[in-house]
Amino acid sequence: MKIEIIKENFKNGLNIIEKIVGRNLSLPILDNVLMEAEDNFLSLISTDLETAIKLWILTKIVKKGKVAVPAKFLSSFISLLPNEKIILEEKKQSLYIECKNLKNQIQGDNPEEFPIIPEFNNLEYLEVDNKKFCQGLSQVVDVASISQTRPEISGIYFIFSKNSIKIVSTDSFRLAEKNITLESPVKKEYSFILPQKPAREIINILGEKEGALKIYFSPHQTMFEFPMKEVVHPQVQITSRLIDGEYPNYEEIIPKKFKTHAILKRDDFLNQIKTASLFSGKTNEIKITVNSSNKEVEIFSQNPEIGQSQSVVTGKIEGDSIEVSFNHKFLIDGLLNIKSSEVVFDISKEEGPCVLKPVGDASYIYVVMPIKST
């Protein structure tokens, strides 16, 4: 293998693929990036066996071939080079790097030992607006929580039906659902549970890119593919295994009737909860009292070692006056994922699930369980 490549292009590619590389004592080959020169592209591949990232860089290929070298070391080294053209050459499983007055050699591993990344040729896929998809995914991804006893809720649940994608996550204390409308209907209904880590990588890698994202379907794995702008060719592919199991019937958790309905200024409500959180102590508990007669929501917290906080937010309030306690972290997370200026805050009953959702946007709902009084 021998190629000529612009340092900045190479460095940007390494920054992306090294995200899933960690020190692996049992399988040291996973510490590497697999570099392969083919036709007019250099491909960079990394994997942790759950997730794989493959990225292509359009560049000058002098000689085809491949090499596997330590990903994080290579990335750190390349970042120190001047912004010039770099010559990369493989000789006897080592990578020789030449740039201006510098000549360096990095010892590699046998590229044939690198895990085989599955191909998704001739499989069904759909296309979705990438930015809209990543923004929707970011509204639910942090709600999921690792669970050894219930691995299905450790991931993000995707439901593809008709003209929409529903993206759902829960940790059993709260739940988020985002509905994304598709421009073209899906040919057939699909659903799968994607682990949280690759879901986060999709947002980190593709979040700001504008264009069409392809989502490929397979029984045990899925792939997200984003194209190049210059030529008809993939730029990035993120492949992930899926979580086996049946996702809980989450729709049963979402309340249909409410005792109290409030519309509040989102920023005021969020800031007062953040203030109260400073006084909440180890339990993270804050008490919210909705007073329908004077159209006020009181937020209270106390800690014997620090003091107490009491504040009031006014809004449009209907229904019963009610007092409910919450984990402030769960409320803050939900409000941060709502971008509208006003937020709906619905309470079903004293110890029942409550709902936060943006005013004027039916595509997002966040359900949170209160702290039960003892």
N, C-alpha and C positions, 0 to 999 in steps of 0.2 A: 504493500500500500504506500502510495505517495500522493500528497495533495498540497495545493497552495490555497491558503484561506486568510481572510481578513481577521485580525485578532479580535475585534469587537464582536463580530458575528459568532465566532467560536466561543468567546467568553459568555455571551448571552445564552447560547445553547447549553453550555455547561451549567450555568446558573439554574436553568430549568430542570434538567435531568438529575442534578445532584440532590434535589429536594427529598427524594425518597431513599437516598442511600444512607445507611447507618452501619456502624461497625458490626460485622457479623462473624463471630468466632467459629461457628459451626460450618458456615459456608462462605469462606473468604472471597470467593469469586463474585459474590453479591456486592462487595465493596467497590467493584469496578464499573466503569462505563465501557460498553462495547461500541467501538467505532468501526464503521464499515463504509468503505468508499465504493460507490457503484454509479456508473453512468456520470451524471453531472451533480450528484448529491453525496454529501457526507451525512450518514445517519448516526445518531447518538442514542444509545439505549441503556436504560437502568431499570432495575426491578428489585422489589423486596419479597417477591413470590406472591404477594397479594395484589400489588399494583405494579404496572409497568408503564414507563413513559418512553415513547419513541419520537424523536425529533429529527427533521431533515434540514440541512443547510445547503443552499445552492452554491456551488463552488467549483474550482478547477481541479479535476481529477487527472493526475499524471499516470497513476497506476492503481488498479483496483486491489482490494485486499481488506483485511480487518485486524484489529488489535484490541485487547482488553487491558485497561490500565486503571489504577486507583482514581476514582472520580473526584473525591474531595482534594486530594493532593494535586491532581492535574488542574483543577479549577483555581486553586490558590496560586499555583505557579503561573498559569496563563494570565491571571489578573495583574501580575508584576511586570509583564512584558510591555514594551512600547507599542503604541497604536500603529503597527506596521503589518505588512503581509508576513504570514508565518508559513514555513514549510514543515509539514509533518510526514514522517516516513517510518514505516514499520520494518524492523530487521530482527529476525529471530525472537519474536514475541516482545521486543522492546520498542518503545516509541522514541524516535529521534526528532528533536524540535530545534529548528534553526530560525533565527530572527535577527536581522541586522548583524551585530558582532557576537551574538550569543549562539552557542551550540550546547544542547543538553540531551541527556538520555534518561528515560524513565522506564524502569523494569516493569514488564507486564506479566499477565498470566495467559494461559492457553485459552484463546477465544472460543474453542470448541466446547469448553466446559461451561460456558455461559448458558443459562436456562433458555429454552426455546420459547419465544413469545408467540402466543396463538394468533393465527391469521383469521380475518373476518370476511374473506372474499365470498361473494355470492350469498351473503346473509341479508335478511331484511333490515332496513334502517328507516329512520325518519329524519327530517331536517327541521330545525327550530332556530329562531333568532338567538344567536349566542349570548348577546348582552342581556336580553330579557330572561333567558334561561339561568344565567349565572347570578343575576340579581335575585331571582326567585329562590334559587338554591341557597343563597346566602342568608335568606330570611328564616330558614328552617334548620340549617346544618348544625348549629351549635346546641340545639335542643336535645338531640340524641345523646345518650350516655352509655358508656361501655357496661355491659351486663353479662356476667358469666352464666347466670341462671336463665336469662331470657335474651339470647344473642340476637334475636330478630329486632329488638328495639335498640340495639347498638348501631343500627344502620338507618339509612334514609329510604323511605318507601316511595316508589314511583308507580303511578297508575296512568297508563296511556289508553285513553278511550275517546272515540269520536274525534271531537275537535279540541281536546284539551289534555294537558298533563297535570296531574295532581302530585304534589311533592309533600310528604308528610314525615314528621319525626316526633318522638315522644321519649321522655325518661320516666314515665308513669306519674310524675308530679305536674307536668305541663305538656302541652301538645301544640304544634304549629302545623298549619296546612296552607299551602300556596297553590293557586290554580293558574296555570299558564294557558292562554288560548293559542291554538295552532292555526296557521294560515291554511294548511291542507290537512284533511282528516287522516287518521291512521287507518291502514288497511285492515288491521286486526287488533284486538285489545291485548295489551301486554301489562305485566306488572313484575317488579323485582325489588329486592332490598340491596342497596349499595352500601358498603362499609363507609363509615364516616371519614376515614383518612383520605381515600381517593376523591370523595366529594369535596373535601377542602382543597385538594390539589387542583381540581377542575376550576374552582373559583380563583385560586392563586395564579394559575398559569394562563387561563383563558378569560378571566373576568373583564378585562378592558378591551378585548378584541371585538371588532364589529364584523359581522358576516354570519353565514349559516353554519351551524354545528350539526354534524351527523351523529346520531345515536344508533348503534348497532345492537341487535338483539340475538342472544344465544342462551341456551338453557342454564348454563352455570357461570357465564361471564358476559360482560358488556364492554363496549368500546365507544369512546367519545373522540371524534375526529374533527379537526379544524384545518381548512385548506390554506395553501399558499396564495398570495395575491399575484405573484409574478407569472406563475405557470399552473397548469391543472395538475396538482399534486398535493398530497397531504403535507401540512407543516408540522402538526403535532397529533399524536395518537395517545390517549390515556386509556389503558386497558385495566380492568379490575375483575377479580372474582366476585361472585354474588354471595350473599348470606342465605343459607338454606333455612327453610322454616316458613311458617305462615304468620303474616303480620296480624296483630290483634284488630278486632273490629272497632277501629278508633272512632267511627262515626257515632257509636253509642255513647261516647264520653261527652260529645259536644251537646250542651243543653239546648233545648228548643224553646223553653219558657223561662222568664226572668221575673224576679220580684222587684228588682230595681234596675233602672236604665239611666245612665248618665252620659252626657257628651261634654268632654273637658278639653281645654287647651293642652295639647300634647306636651309642649315644652314646659309649661308651668307644672303639670302633674309629674313629669319626669324629674324635674329639678327638686321638687319638694320631697319626692321619694328618695332621691340621692342624699338630700340633707338628712332626712330621718334615718337613713341607713348608717350614718356615722355614729348614731346613738343606740343602735339596735342590739349590740352585744353579740355573744357567740351563736345565738339561735337565729340570727338574721331576721327576727320578727319585727314587723311594724303593724300597727293597728289602723285600719281605715274605717271611718264612720261616715256613712252617707246620710245627710239630713235633707230629706225631700222638701220639708216645709220652708227652709230658708235657702234652698238650692246651693248647699255647701258640702264639700268633702273634706273632712278633717283627717290629717295624717299625723299619727302619734307614735313615738318610740321612746324607750327609756332604758338606761343602763345604770345600775347603782354605782358603778365605778367612774362613770363619765358625767351623767346628767340625763336630761330629757329634751325631746324636740316635739314641738306642736305647731302645725301650720294648716292653713286652709286654702283650698282651691274652689273657686266658684264655677258653675256650669249649668247646663240644661239638665234638670233631674226630674224623673218621673218614677212613680211607684212608691214602695215602702221605704221608710228609714231603716237602716241596717248597719251592723257593725261586724267587720270581718278582719281576721289577721292573715298576713301573708309573709312569705319569705321575700324580702325586698329584692334579692338578686333575680328571682324569677320575673317579678314585675318590671324591673329595669331592662332585662333582656328583651322582653316582649315589646316594650315601648321603643327601644332602640331600633327594632326591626320595622317599626311603623314610621313612614315618612310624611304622612299628612299632618296638617297643622292642628287638626282636631282628632280626638280618639273617642271611640265608643267604649264605655266600661259597663258591662252588664253583669249583674250578680244574680245567680239562680236561687240561692238560699244561703243560710248562715254557714253551713259546712259543705256546700255543693260547689261544683266547678264554676268559675267566672270566665268571662270572655273579654278580650281586648281586640279591637279591629279598627282599621282606619275609616274615617268618615268619607263616604263617596267612593270606596273601593271594596267591592265584595270579593276580591280574589284572595284576600289574606285574612286568616283568623288565628288567634293565639288563645289557647285555653289554659288556665292555671288553677290548680287546686289550692284552697286556703289552708292555713295551719289549723288543725282541729284543736278546739279549746279543751283543756284538761280539767 
